């Protein structure tokens, strides 16, 4: 079992939660291929909306990869992103700031946002459990 963080604006992940799916890195297939059924997933939202400027910097969703299926979904004539099914858990949104010092995957605490620029990455189980415990009380 592996644990992942995907970076998605809050408005976009709201659609994913409602539909039981996720997309990563603007619908690319590569990141989704790295996941397996039952892997843990945490969503980090740097902003409230994709097109907006309102900063959020919070963990906004948590779930588990539902199966091994990767599929495409036509959202527009020229945009057919890849998706994975996710079983999202009931949780509360939590800001990242109070957890930065405790998270092992953030090696440079002063430039903590750097890691999130990749949009999708694996984290250690201990970090997943720390965030999970703060989100699901």
N, CA, C and O atoms as a MOPAC input file, in Angstrom:
PM7 MOZYME 1SCF
protein

 N      0.83800 1    -1.18000 1     0.00000 1
 C      0.00000 1     0.00000 1     0.00000 1
 C      0.88500 1     1.24500 1     0.00000 1
 O      1.87400 1     1.33100 1     0.72900 1
 N      0.49900 1     2.20900 1    -0.84100 1
 C      1.23400 1     3.46200 1    -0.92400 1
 C      0.28900 1     4.60600 1    -0.56900 1
 O     -0.92700 1     4.43400 1    -0.49400 1
 N      0.88300 1     5.76900 1    -0.35400 1
 C      0.13000 1     6.94700 1     0.05800 1
 C      0.53600 1     8.12000 1    -0.82200 1
 O      1.71800 1     8.32900 1    -1.09400 1
 N     -0.45000 1     8.87400 1    -1.26000 1
 C     -0.22900 1     9.90700 1    -2.26100 1
 C     -0.84800 1    11.23600 1    -1.85300 1
 O     -1.82700 1    11.28900 1    -1.10700 1
 N     -0.25300 1    12.29900 1    -2.35900 1
 C     -0.86400 1    13.62500 1    -2.29100 1
 C     -1.06500 1    14.09200 1    -3.72700 1
 O     -0.16600 1    13.99200 1    -4.56200 1
 N     -2.25400 1    14.60100 1    -3.99300 1
 C     -2.54400 1    15.22900 1    -5.28100 1
 C     -2.90500 1    16.68400 1    -4.98300 1
 O     -3.61900 1    16.97200 1    -4.02300 1
 N     -2.41000 1    17.58600 1    -5.80700 1
 C     -2.63500 1    19.01500 1    -5.63100 1
 C     -3.76200 1    19.44700 1    -6.56600 1
 O     -3.64100 1    19.36000 1    -7.78700 1
 N     -4.86100 1    19.91400 1    -5.97100 1
 C     -6.05900 1    20.28100 1    -6.73200 1
 C     -6.74600 1    21.44700 1    -6.01500 1
 O     -6.83900 1    21.45700 1    -4.78800 1
 N     -7.21800 1    22.41400 1    -6.77300 1
 C     -7.96700 1    23.50800 1    -6.15100 1
 C     -9.22600 1    22.95800 1    -5.48400 1
 O     -9.73800 1    21.90800 1    -5.87100 1
 N     -9.71200 1    23.67500 1    -4.48500 1
 C    -10.87100 1    23.20300 1    -3.72300 1
 C    -12.11000 1    23.05000 1    -4.59500 1
 O    -12.86900 1    22.09500 1    -4.42600 1
 N    -12.32200 1    23.97300 1    -5.52100 1
 C    -13.50600 1    23.86000 1    -6.37900 1
 C    -13.44400 1    22.63000 1    -7.28200 1
 O    -14.46500 1    21.99100 1    -7.53400 1
 N    -12.25400 1    22.29900 1    -7.76700 1
 C    -12.13300 1    21.12300 1    -8.62400 1
 C    -12.28200 1    19.82000 1    -7.83800 1
 O    -12.90400 1    18.87700 1    -8.32900 1
 N    -11.73200 1    19.75100 1    -6.64300 1
 C    -11.86800 1    18.50600 1    -5.88700 1
 C    -13.29900 1    18.30500 1    -5.41600 1
 O    -13.72600 1    17.17000 1    -5.20500 1
 N    -14.04000 1    19.38200 1    -5.25000 1
 C    -15.45700 1    19.24000 1    -4.89400 1
 C    -16.19500 1    18.43900 1    -5.97400 1
 O    -17.05900 1    17.62100 1    -5.66100 1
 N    -15.85100 1    18.67800 1    -7.23900 1
 C    -16.44400 1    17.89100 1    -8.34100 1
 C    -16.00200 1    16.43600 1    -8.26400 1
 O    -16.79200 1    15.52400 1    -8.50700 1
 N    -14.74200 1    16.22600 1    -7.92600 1
 C    -14.23100 1    14.86600 1    -7.80400 1
 C    -14.90800 1    14.10000 1    -6.68300 1
 O    -15.24800 1    12.92800 1    -6.84600 1
 N    -15.10600 1    14.75500 1    -5.54100 1
 C    -15.77300 1    14.10600 1    -4.41100 1
 C    -17.20600 1    13.75300 1    -4.79100 1
 O    -17.67400 1    12.64700 1    -4.52100 1
 N    -17.89500 1    14.69600 1    -5.41700 1
 C    -19.28500 1    14.45400 1    -5.81600 1
 C    -19.39800 1    13.29700 1    -6.80200 1
 O    -20.37500 1    12.54900 1    -6.77900 1
 N    -18.39300 1    13.15000 1    -7.67000 1
 C    -18.42500 1    12.09500 1    -8.67800 1
 C    -17.65900 1    10.83800 1    -8.31400 1
 O    -17.71400 1     9.85100 1    -9.04700 1
 N    -16.93700 1    10.85300 1    -7.18800 1
 C    -16.17200 1     9.67900 1    -6.76700 1
 C    -14.95600 1     9.39200 1    -7.63300 1
 O    -14.62200 1     8.23100 1    -7.87000 1
 N    -14.28600 1    10.45100 1    -8.11100 1
 C    -13.12100 1    10.26800 1    -8.97800 1
 C    -12.05300 1    11.29200 1    -8.65300 1
 O    -12.27600 1    12.21400 1    -7.86700 1
 N    -10.88400 1    11.12200 1    -9.26700 1
 C     -9.82100 1    12.12100 1    -9.21300 1
 C     -9.12200 1    12.17300 1   -10.54800 1
 O     -9.08600 1    11.19600 1   -11.29400 1
 N     -8.56800 1    13.33400 1   -10.83200 1
 C     -7.68800 1    13.55100 1   -11.96600 1
 C     -6.41600 1    14.14100 1   -11.38200 1
 O     -6.45000 1    14.78000 1   -10.33100 1
 N     -5.30300 1    13.93200 1   -12.05500 1
 C     -4.03400 1    14.48500 1   -11.57200 1
 C     -3.29500 1    15.15900 1   -12.71700 1
 O     -3.38100 1    14.72200 1   -13.86400 1
 N     -2.58100 1    16.20600 1   -12.40700 1
 C     -1.72900 1    16.89800 1   -13.36900 1
 C     -2.46400 1    17.19500 1   -14.68400 1
 O     -1.98900 1    16.85800 1   -15.76800 1
 N     -3.60600 1    17.81800 1   -14.56000 1
 C     -4.41800 1    18.22900 1   -15.71300 1
 C     -4.85700 1    17.04800 1   -16.56700 1
 O     -4.91200 1    17.13900 1   -17.79300 1
 N     -5.16600 1    15.94800 1   -15.90800 1
 C     -5.74800 1    14.79100 1   -16.59900 1
 C     -4.76500 1    13.82400 1   -17.22400 1
 O     -5.15400 1    12.99600 1   -18.04700 1
 N     -3.49500 1    13.91300 1   -16.84800 1
 C     -2.49300 1    13.00200 1   -17.40900 1
 C     -2.65600 1    11.59300 1   -16.84800 1
 O     -3.08500 1    11.41300 1   -15.70800 1
 N     -2.31200 1    10.60600 1   -17.65200 1
 C     -2.44500 1     9.20100 1   -17.26500 1
 C     -1.29100 1     8.73300 1   -16.37200 1
 O     -1.49900 1     7.90800 1   -15.48200 1
 N     -0.09900 1     9.24100 1   -16.59300 1
 C      1.10200 1     8.77900 1   -15.89800 1
 C      0.98700 1     8.69000 1   -14.38800 1
 O      1.25000 1     7.63000 1   -13.82100 1
 N      0.60000 1     9.77400 1   -13.71400 1
 C      0.50100 1     9.70000 1   -12.25400 1
 C     -0.50400 1     8.63800 1   -11.78800 1
 O     -0.26900 1     7.94900 1   -10.79500 1
 N     -1.60400 1     8.51200 1   -12.49900 1
 C     -2.64000 1     7.55800 1   -12.09200 1
 C     -2.16400 1     6.11300 1   -12.21300 1
 O     -2.62200 1     5.24300 1   -11.47200 1
 N     -1.24700 1     5.85600 1   -13.14200 1
 C     -0.70000 1     4.50700 1   -13.32100 1
 C      0.15200 1     4.08000 1   -12.13200 1
 O      0.34300 1     2.88600 1   -11.89900 1
 N      0.65500 1     5.03500 1   -11.39100 1
 C      1.50400 1     4.72100 1   -10.23500 1
 C      0.69100 1     4.22600 1    -9.04100 1
 O      1.23800 1     3.62600 1    -8.11600 1
 N     -0.61200 1     4.47900 1    -9.06700 1
 C     -1.48100 1     4.11000 1    -7.94500 1
 C     -2.03100 1     2.69600 1    -8.11500 1
 O     -2.10400 1     2.16700 1    -9.22400 1
 N     -2.41300 1     2.10300 1    -6.99400 1
 C     -3.03400 1     0.77400 1    -6.98500 1
 C     -4.28700 1     0.82200 1    -6.11600 1
 O     -4.45200 1     1.71400 1    -5.28400 1
 N     -5.15300 1    -0.14300 1    -6.32600 1
 C     -6.35700 1    -0.24500 1    -5.49300 1
 C     -5.95800 1    -0.25700 1    -4.02400 1
 O     -4.97500 1    -0.89500 1    -3.64600 1
 N     -6.71400 1     0.44300 1    -3.20700 1
 C     -6.54400 1     0.55400 1    -1.75500 1
 C     -5.46500 1     1.53300 1    -1.30900 1
 O     -5.30600 1     1.74700 1    -0.10700 1
 N     -4.71500 1     2.13500 1    -2.23600 1
 C     -3.74900 1     3.16300 1    -1.84200 1
 C     -4.49800 1     4.33400 1    -1.20400 1
 O     -5.65100 1     4.60800 1    -1.53900 1
 N     -3.82600 1     5.01600 1    -0.28400 1
 C     -4.40500 1     6.18700 1     0.36700 1
 C     -4.12300 1     7.45100 1    -0.42500 1
 O     -3.07600 1     7.57900 1    -1.05900 1
 N     -5.06900 1     8.38600 1    -0.38300 1
 C     -4.95200 1     9.63200 1    -1.12500 1
 C     -5.35500 1    10.80700 1    -0.24400 1
 O     -6.37400 1    10.76000 1     0.44500 1
 N     -4.55000 1    11.85000 1    -0.27400 1
 C     -4.87800 1    13.10300 1     0.39600 1
 C     -4.83000 1    14.20300 1    -0.65000 1
 O     -3.92600 1    14.23500 1    -1.48500 1
 N     -5.79700 1    15.09800 1    -0.60500 1
 C     -5.83700 1    16.22000 1    -1.53700 1
 C     -5.38200 1    17.47600 1    -0.81700 1
 O     -5.88900 1    17.81900 1     0.25100 1
 N     -4.41100 1    18.16100 1    -1.42700 1
 C     -3.94700 1    19.45200 1    -0.93600 1
 C     -4.43700 1    20.51000 1    -1.91300 1
 O     -4.22900 1    20.39100 1    -3.12100 1
 N     -5.08500 1    21.53800 1    -1.39200 1
 C     -5.61200 1    22.62500 1    -2.22200 1
 C     -4.88800 1    23.92900 1    -1.89400 1
 O     -5.09400 1    24.50200 1    -0.82500 1
 N     -4.04100 1    24.39700 1    -2.81000 1
 C     -3.34800 1    25.65900 1    -2.56800 1
 C     -4.28200 1    26.86400 1    -2.69600 1
 O     -4.06300 1    27.89800 1    -2.06500 1
 N     -5.33100 1    26.71800 1    -3.52300 1
 C     -6.25200 1    27.82900 1    -3.77500 1
 C     -7.70300 1    27.36200 1    -3.63900 1
 O     -8.00200 1    26.17000 1    -3.71400 1
 N     -8.58700 1    28.33200 1    -3.43900 1
 C    -10.02100 1    28.03600 1    -3.37600 1
 C    -10.53800 1    27.59600 1    -4.74400 1
 O    -11.27300 1    26.61500 1    -4.85400 1
 N    -10.14300 1    28.34100 1    -5.79200 1
 C    -10.60800 1    28.02900 1    -7.14600 1
 C     -9.42500 1    27.94400 1    -8.09400 1
 O     -8.39700 1    28.58900 1    -7.88800 1
 N     -9.58400 1    27.14800 1    -9.12600 1
 C     -8.51400 1    26.93900 1   -10.09300 1
 C     -8.09200 1    28.25400 1   -10.75300 1
 O     -6.90000 1    28.54300 1   -10.85800 1
 N     -9.05400 1    29.03600 1   -11.18900 1
 C     -8.76100 1    30.27400 1   -11.90900 1
 C     -8.56300 1    31.47400 1   -10.97900 1
 O     -8.09500 1    32.52400 1   -11.41700 1
 N     -8.90700 1    31.32800 1    -9.72800 1
 C     -8.84600 1    32.45200 1    -8.79200 1
 C     -7.49400 1    32.62800 1    -8.13900 1
 O     -6.54800 1    31.88400 1    -8.40200 1
 N     -7.42600 1    33.63200 1    -7.28000 1
 C     -6.17400 1    33.95200 1    -6.58400 1
 C     -6.28700 1    33.79000 1    -5.08000 1
 O     -5.30900 1    34.00400 1    -4.36400 1
 N     -7.47300 1    33.41200 1    -4.58000 1
 C     -7.67600 1    33.29300 1    -3.13900 1
 C     -6.92900 1    32.07700 1    -2.59600 1
 O     -7.25100 1    30.93700 1    -2.93100 1
 N     -5.93900 1    32.33200 1    -1.76500 1
 C     -5.08500 1    31.28600 1    -1.19900 1
 C     -5.85800 1    30.47500 1    -0.16000 1
 O     -6.63000 1    31.02800 1     0.62200 1
 N     -5.64100 1    29.15000 1    -0.16100 1
 C     -6.26300 1    28.27500 1     0.83200 1
 C     -5.19900 1    27.53700 1     1.64800 1
 O     -5.22300 1    27.60200 1     2.87700 1
 N     -4.27200 1    26.84100 1     0.99900 1
 C     -3.18900 1    26.08900 1     1.64100 1
 C     -3.71800 1    25.13700 1     2.71200 1
 O     -3.36700 1    25.24000 1     3.88800 1
 N     -4.57100 1    24.20700 1     2.27600 1
 C     -5.18800 1    23.26700 1     3.21400 1
 C     -5.34100 1    21.89000 1     2.57900 1
 O     -5.40300 1    21.74800 1     1.35800 1
 N     -5.40000 1    20.88300 1     3.44500 1
 C     -5.77300 1    19.54500 1     3.00800 1
 C     -7.29300 1    19.53200 1     2.97400 1
 O     -7.94100 1    19.85900 1     3.96900 1
 N     -7.86500 1    19.15700 1     1.83600 1
 C     -9.30800 1    19.31900 1     1.64500 1
 C    -10.07800 1    18.01900 1     1.43000 1
 O    -11.30700 1    18.02100 1     1.49200 1
 N     -9.39200 1    16.92700 1     1.18400 1
 C    -10.09500 1    15.65500 1     0.98800 1
 C     -9.14700 1    14.50300 1     1.28300 1
 O     -7.92600 1    14.62900 1     1.18600 1
 N     -9.74600 1    13.38200 1     1.64600 1
 C     -8.97300 1    12.17500 1     1.92600 1
 C     -9.78200 1    10.97700 1     1.45000 1
 O    -11.00600 1    10.94500 1     1.58400 1
 N     -9.09200 1    10.00300 1     0.89800 1
 C     -9.80800 1     8.84000 1     0.39100 1
 C     -8.89100 1     7.67500 1     0.09000 1
 O     -7.72200 1     7.64600 1     0.47700 1
 N     -9.46300 1     6.71800 1    -0.61400 1
 C     -8.75600 1     5.48100 1    -0.93500 1
 C     -9.07000 1     5.12200 1    -2.38100 1
 O    -10.20900 1     5.25400 1    -2.83000 1
 N     -8.05200 1     4.66800 1    -3.10600 1
 C     -8.24400 1     4.25900 1    -4.49600 1
 C     -9.18700 1     3.06400 1    -4.51400 1
 O     -8.93900 1     2.05900 1    -3.84800 1
 N    -10.26900 1     3.17700 1    -5.27900 1
 C    -11.34800 1     2.18700 1    -5.26100 1
 C    -11.02900 1     0.90400 1    -6.02600 1
 O    -11.45200 1    -0.17900 1    -5.62000 1
 N    -10.29400 1     1.01600 1    -7.11900 1
 C    -10.04300 1    -0.14600 1    -7.97600 1
 C     -8.80900 1     0.11900 1    -8.83600 1
 O     -8.10400 1     1.10700 1    -8.62900 1
 N     -8.55100 1    -0.76100 1    -9.79900 1
 C     -7.37800 1    -0.59800 1   -10.66100 1
 C     -7.71600 1     0.01600 1   -12.01900 1
 O     -6.87900 1    -0.00100 1   -12.92200 1
 N     -8.89800 1     0.54300 1   -12.17800 1
 C     -9.33000 1     1.09200 1   -13.46500 1
 C     -8.84300 1     2.52600 1   -13.66100 1
 O     -8.95800 1     3.36800 1   -12.77100 1
 N     -8.30300 1     2.77700 1   -14.83800 1
 C     -7.98400 1     4.12700 1   -15.29300 1
 C     -8.82100 1     4.32000 1   -16.54900 1
 O     -8.81600 1     3.47500 1   -17.44400 1
 N     -9.53100 1     5.42200 1   -16.61000 1
 C    -10.42900 1     5.62800 1   -17.75400 1
 C    -10.42600 1     7.10100 1   -18.14700 1
 O     -9.99600 1     7.96500 1   -17.38400 1
 N    -10.91200 1     7.36400 1   -19.34500 1
 C    -11.02000 1     8.73700 1   -19.82000 1
 C    -12.46600 1     9.20200 1   -19.75300 1
 O    -13.40600 1     8.41800 1   -19.88500 1
 N    -12.61000 1    10.51100 1   -19.54200 1
 C    -13.94000 1    11.11700 1   -19.47500 1
 C    -13.91600 1    12.40600 1   -20.28600 1
 O    -13.09300 1    13.28700 1   -20.03800 1
 N    -14.81100 1    12.51100 1   -21.24300 1
 C    -14.85400 1    13.69100 1   -22.10700 1
 C    -15.49500 1    14.85800 1   -21.36000 1
 O    -16.68200 1    14.82600 1   -21.03600 1
 N    -14.70200 1    15.87500 1   -21.09500 1
 C    -15.20200 1    17.07400 1   -20.41000 1
 C    -15.47400 1    18.19800 1   -21.40700 1
 O    -16.32300 1    19.05700 1   -21.17100 1
 N    -14.75100 1    18.18200 1   -22.51200 1
 C    -14.93100 1    19.15700 1   -23.59100 1
 C    -14.43000 1    18.49600 1   -24.87000 1
 O    -13.77300 1    17.45500 1   -24.82600 1
 N    -14.73900 1    19.09600 1   -25.98500 1
 C    -14.33200 1    18.52700 1   -27.27600 1
 C    -12.82900 1    18.27300 1   -27.34500 1
 O    -12.38200 1    17.29000 1   -27.93500 1
 N    -12.05800 1    19.16800 1   -26.73600 1
 C    -10.60300 1    19.05200 1   -26.79100 1
 C     -9.96600 1    18.69300 1   -25.44100 1
 O     -8.76100 1    18.86200 1   -25.25600 1
 N    -10.77500 1    18.20100 1   -24.51000 1
 C    -10.24300 1    17.83300 1   -23.19100 1
 C    -10.90300 1    16.54200 1   -22.71200 1
 O    -12.06400 1    16.52700 1   -22.30300 1
 N    -10.11700 1    15.45000 1   -22.77700 1
 C    -10.59900 1    14.12300 1   -22.37300 1
 C     -9.59000 1    13.55900 1   -21.36900 1
 O     -8.75300 1    12.72900 1   -21.72300 1
 N     -9.67300 1    14.01600 1   -20.11000 1
 C     -8.68100 1    13.61900 1   -19.10100 1
 C     -8.86600 1    12.17800 1   -18.61400 1
 O     -9.93100 1    11.57500 1   -18.74600 1
 N     -7.78000 1    11.66500 1   -18.05000 1
 C     -7.81300 1    10.35300 1   -17.40200 1
 C     -8.26100 1    10.52300 1   -15.95700 1
 O     -7.99400 1    11.54300 1   -15.32100 1
 N     -8.95400 1     9.49500 1   -15.45000 1
 C     -9.47400 1     9.51700 1   -14.08000 1
 C     -9.26900 1     8.17200 1   -13.39900 1
 O     -9.03900 1     7.14600 1   -14.03800 1
 N     -9.36200 1     8.22200 1   -12.06100 1
 C     -9.41300 1     7.01300 1   -11.21600 1
 C    -10.57200 1     7.16500 1   -10.26400 1
 O    -10.89700 1     8.27500 1    -9.84300 1
 N    -11.19800 1     6.05200 1    -9.92200 1
 C    -12.28000 1     6.04900 1    -8.94100 1
 C    -11.69200 1     6.09800 1    -7.53700 1
 O    -10.74200 1     5.38100 1    -7.22200 1
 N    -12.27200 1     6.95600 1    -6.69800 1
 C    -11.80000 1     7.14600 1    -5.32600 1
 C    -12.98500 1     7.03600 1    -4.37600 1
 O    -14.05200 1     7.59300 1    -4.63300 1
 N    -12.78800 1     6.31900 1    -3.28300 1
 C    -13.76600 1     6.29600 1    -2.19300 1
 C    -13.32200 1     7.36700 1    -1.20100 1
 O    -12.38700 1     7.16400 1    -0.42700 1
 N    -14.00100 1     8.49800 1    -1.23800 1
 C    -13.65800 1     9.59800 1    -0.33000 1
 C    -14.27900 1     9.35500 1     1.03400 1
 O    -15.36700 1     8.79200 1     1.15000 1
 N    -13.56300 1     9.79400 1     2.06900 1
 C    -14.03200 1     9.64300 1     3.45100 1
 C    -14.54000 1    10.98500 1     3.96400 1
 O    -14.08300 1    12.04400 1     3.53300 1
 N    -15.46700 1    10.92400 1     4.86500 1
 C    -15.94400 1    12.13000 1     5.53600 1
 C    -14.76800 1    12.72300 1     6.30000 1
 O    -14.09100 1    12.01400 1     7.04400 1
 N    -14.52400 1    14.00400 1     6.12300 1
 C    -13.40100 1    14.63500 1     6.81000 1
 C    -13.62100 1    16.13800 1     6.89400 1
 O    -14.54000 1    16.69700 1     6.29600 1
 N    -12.74300 1    16.76300 1     7.65900 1
 C    -12.77500 1    18.22700 1     7.72300 1
 C    -11.52300 1    18.77100 1     7.05500 1
 O    -10.46900 1    18.13500 1     7.06300 1
 N    -11.65600 1    19.93300 1     6.49100 1
 C    -10.54600 1    20.63600 1     5.87400 1
 C     -9.61400 1    21.13500 1     6.97600 1
 O    -10.07200 1    21.64800 1     7.99700 1
 N     -8.30900 1    20.98300 1     6.76700 1
 C     -7.35200 1    21.47500 1     7.76800 1
 C     -6.22100 1    22.24600 1     7.07700 1
 O     -5.74100 1    21.83500 1     6.02100 1
 N     -5.80600 1    23.34900 1     7.66900 1
 C     -4.68200 1    24.10000 1     7.09600 1
 C     -3.38300 1    23.31500 1     7.25200 1
 O     -3.20900 1    22.55800 1     8.20700 1
 N     -2.48900 1    23.50700 1     6.31300 1
 C     -1.21600 1    22.79500 1     6.36700 1
 C     -0.25100 1    23.41600 1     7.38400 1
 O      0.56600 1    22.70400 1     7.96700 1
 N     -0.33300 1    24.70500 1     7.59900 1
 C      0.65900 1    25.42100 1     8.42000 1
 C      0.98100 1    24.74700 1     9.75600 1
 O      2.16200 1    24.60500 1    10.07400 1
 N     -0.00700 1    24.32400 1    10.55500 1
 C      0.33200 1    23.71100 1    11.84700 1
 C      1.05100 1    22.35200 1    11.74000 1
 O      1.62600 1    21.87600 1    12.71900 1
 N      1.01400 1    21.74100 1    10.56700 1
 C      1.62100 1    20.40800 1    10.40900 1
 C      2.99400 1    20.42400 1     9.74200 1
 O      3.69000 1    19.40900 1     9.75700 1
 N      3.39000 1    21.52800 1     9.16800 1
 C      4.62600 1    21.58100 1     8.36800 1
 C      5.82600 1    21.01800 1     9.11600 1
 O      6.56600 1    20.20500 1     8.56100 1
 N      6.03100 1    21.42400 1    10.34000 1
 C      7.21300 1    20.97000 1    11.10200 1
 C      7.19900 1    19.46700 1    11.37200 1
 O      8.25800 1    18.86700 1    11.55000 1
 N      6.02600 1    18.85500 1    11.40500 1
 C      5.90900 1    17.43100 1    11.72000 1
 C      5.95800 1    16.53000 1    10.48100 1
 O      6.19500 1    15.32800 1    10.60500 1
 N      5.74000 1    17.08800 1     9.31000 1
 C      5.66200 1    16.27400 1     8.09100 1
 C      7.04400 1    15.95500 1     7.54400 1
 O      7.80800 1    16.85500 1     7.19700 1
 N      7.35700 1    14.67200 1     7.46900 1
 C      8.66500 1    14.22400 1     7.01700 1
 C      8.93500 1    14.45700 1     5.54400 1
 O     10.08800 1    14.64500 1     5.15700 1
 N      7.90100 1    14.45000 1     4.71000 1
 C      8.12600 1    14.63400 1     3.27700 1
 C      8.50900 1    16.08300 1     2.94700 1
 O      9.00200 1    16.35600 1     1.85300 1
 N      8.28900 1    16.99900 1     3.87300 1
 C      8.70800 1    18.39000 1     3.68400 1
 C     10.07700 1    18.52700 1     4.34700 1
 O     10.17700 1    18.71000 1     5.56000 1
 N     11.11000 1    18.43500 1     3.54600 1
 C     12.46800 1    18.44800 1     4.09200 1
 C     12.97100 1    19.85800 1     4.36800 1
 O     13.72000 1    20.07000 1     5.32100 1
 N     12.56900 1    20.82300 1     3.54600 1
 C     12.96400 1    22.20900 1     3.74900 1
 C     11.75200 1    22.95900 1     4.29400 1
 O     10.88300 1    23.37800 1     3.52900 1
 N     11.69300 1    23.12500 1     5.57900 1
 C     10.52600 1    23.72900 1     6.23000 1
 C     10.33600 1    25.19700 1     5.83100 1
 O      9.20800 1    25.69100 1     5.84700 1
 N     11.40400 1    25.89500 1     5.47800 1
 C     11.29400 1    27.29500 1     5.07100 1
 C     10.66600 1    27.42900 1     3.67800 1
 O      9.93300 1    28.38200 1     3.41200 1
 N     10.95400 1    26.48200 1     2.80500 1
 C     10.40400 1    26.48900 1     1.43500 1
 C      9.47100 1    25.30300 1     1.25800 1
 O      9.58200 1    24.56300 1     0.28100 1
 N      8.55700 1    25.11800 1     2.19300 1
 C      7.69800 1    23.93700 1     2.24200 1
 C      6.83600 1    23.75700 1     1.00200 1
 O      6.47700 1    22.62400 1     0.68300 1
 N      6.49300 1    24.80600 1     0.30100 1
 C      5.60700 1    24.70500 1    -0.85800 1
 C      6.23800 1    24.07300 1    -2.07900 1
 O      5.52900 1    23.67800 1    -3.00400 1
 N      7.55900 1    23.96700 1    -2.10300 1
 C      8.25600 1    23.43900 1    -3.27700 1
 C      7.75800 1    22.05000 1    -3.67700 1
 O      7.49600 1    21.80600 1    -4.85500 1
 N      7.62600 1    21.16000 1    -2.73500 1
 C      7.21500 1    19.77900 1    -3.01200 1
 C      5.87600 1    19.72300 1    -3.75200 1
 O      5.66900 1    18.84400 1    -4.58900 1
 N      4.98400 1    20.63700 1    -3.45700 1
 C      3.64200 1    20.61800 1    -4.02700 1
 C      3.61200 1    21.05900 1    -5.48700 1
 O      2.60300 1    20.86400 1    -6.16600 1
 N      4.68600 1    21.64100 1    -5.97600 1
 C      4.74200 1    22.08000 1    -7.37200 1
 C      4.69000 1    20.89800 1    -8.34300 1
 O      4.38400 1    21.08100 1    -9.52100 1
 N      4.98500 1    19.69700 1    -7.86200 1
 C      4.94800 1    18.51700 1    -8.72700 1
 C      3.51900 1    18.07000 1    -9.01200 1
 O      3.27600 1    17.36400 1    -9.99100 1
 N      2.57100 1    18.47200 1    -8.16700 1
 C      1.15900 1    18.17600 1    -8.40500 1
 C      0.68800 1    16.81500 1    -7.95400 1
 O     -0.50500 1    16.62100 1    -7.72100 1
 N      1.60200 1    15.86300 1    -7.82400 1
 C      1.25000 1    14.50100 1    -7.43700 1
 C      2.52100 1    13.82100 1    -6.96200 1
 O      3.51400 1    13.78100 1    -7.68900 1
 N      2.50100 1    13.28300 1    -5.73900 1
 C      3.70200 1    12.63100 1    -5.23900 1
 C      3.36000 1    11.67700 1    -4.09800 1
 O      2.31600 1    11.78600 1    -3.45400 1
 N      4.26900 1    10.74800 1    -3.87500 1
 C      4.10900 1     9.75900 1    -2.81000 1
 C      4.62500 1    10.33000 1    -1.49500 1
 O      5.59300 1    11.09000 1    -1.47000 1
 N      3.95700 1     9.94900 1    -0.39600 1
 C      4.39400 1    10.36800 1     0.93200 1
 C      4.54500 1     9.13100 1     1.82100 1
 O      3.96100 1     8.08600 1     1.53100 1
 N      5.32100 1     9.24300 1     2.89400 1
 C      5.46600 1     8.12600 1     3.82700 1
 C      4.15800 1     7.84900 1     4.58300 1
 O      3.32900 1     8.74000 1     4.77000 1
 N      4.00200 1     6.62100 1     5.00000 1
 C      2.81800 1     6.21700 1     5.76000 1
 C      2.63500 1     7.06900 1     7.01800 1
 O      1.50900 1     7.44200 1     7.34900 1
 N      3.71800 1     7.37900 1     7.71400 1
 C      3.61900 1     8.17200 1     8.94700 1
 C      3.01400 1     9.54800 1     8.67400 1
 O      2.22000 1    10.04600 1     9.47300 1
 N      3.38400 1    10.16500 1     7.55000 1
 C      2.82200 1    11.46800 1     7.19800 1
 C      1.33900 1    11.33800 1     6.85100 1
 O      0.53100 1    12.18300 1     7.23600 1
 N      0.98800 1    10.28100 1     6.12600 1
 C     -0.42500 1    10.05100 1     5.80200 1
 C     -1.24300 1     9.90500 1     7.08300 1
 O     -2.31500 1    10.49600 1     7.21200 1
 N     -0.73800 1     9.12500 1     8.01900 1
 C     -1.46000 1     8.90300 1     9.27900 1
 C     -1.59600 1    10.19500 1    10.08100 1
 O     -2.63400 1    10.42800 1    10.70100 1
 N     -0.57300 1    11.02800 1    10.07700 1
 C     -0.62400 1    12.30200 1    10.79600 1
 C     -1.72000 1    13.20600 1    10.20900 1
 O     -2.53700 1    13.76000 1    10.94500 1
 N     -1.72700 1    13.34400 1     8.89700 1
 C     -2.73400 1    14.18500 1     8.24300 1
 C     -4.11800 1    13.57000 1     8.42100 1
 O     -5.08300 1    14.27700 1     8.71400 1
 N     -4.21600 1    12.25400 1     8.24400 1
 C     -5.49200 1    11.55400 1     8.40200 1
 C     -6.06900 1    11.79000 1     9.79400 1
 O     -7.25800 1    12.07400 1     9.93500 1
 N     -5.24200 1    11.67600 1    10.80500 1
 C     -5.74100 1    11.84500 1    12.17300 1
 C     -6.24500 1    13.25900 1    12.41900 1
 O     -7.17000 1    13.45400 1    13.20800 1
 N     -5.65900 1    14.24000 1    11.76400 1
 C     -6.11600 1    15.62800 1    11.91800 1
 C     -7.39700 1    15.89300 1    11.13900 1
 O     -8.20400 1    16.73600 1    11.53100 1
 N     -7.58200 1    15.17600 1    10.03800 1
 C     -8.77000 1    15.40900 1     9.17800 1
 C     -9.98600 1    14.59600 1     9.59600 1
 O    -11.12500 1    15.04100 1     9.45900 1
 N     -9.72700 1    13.39800 1    10.10500 1
 C    -10.82900 1    12.48300 1    10.44700 1
 C    -10.81400 1    12.26600 1    11.94900 1
 O    -10.13500 1    11.36600 1    12.44200 1
 N    -11.55200 1    13.07500 1    12.67000 1
 C    -11.57600 1    12.96400 1    14.13700 1
 C    -12.89500 1    12.42100 1    14.60100 1
 O    -13.10600 1    12.25600 1    15.80300 1

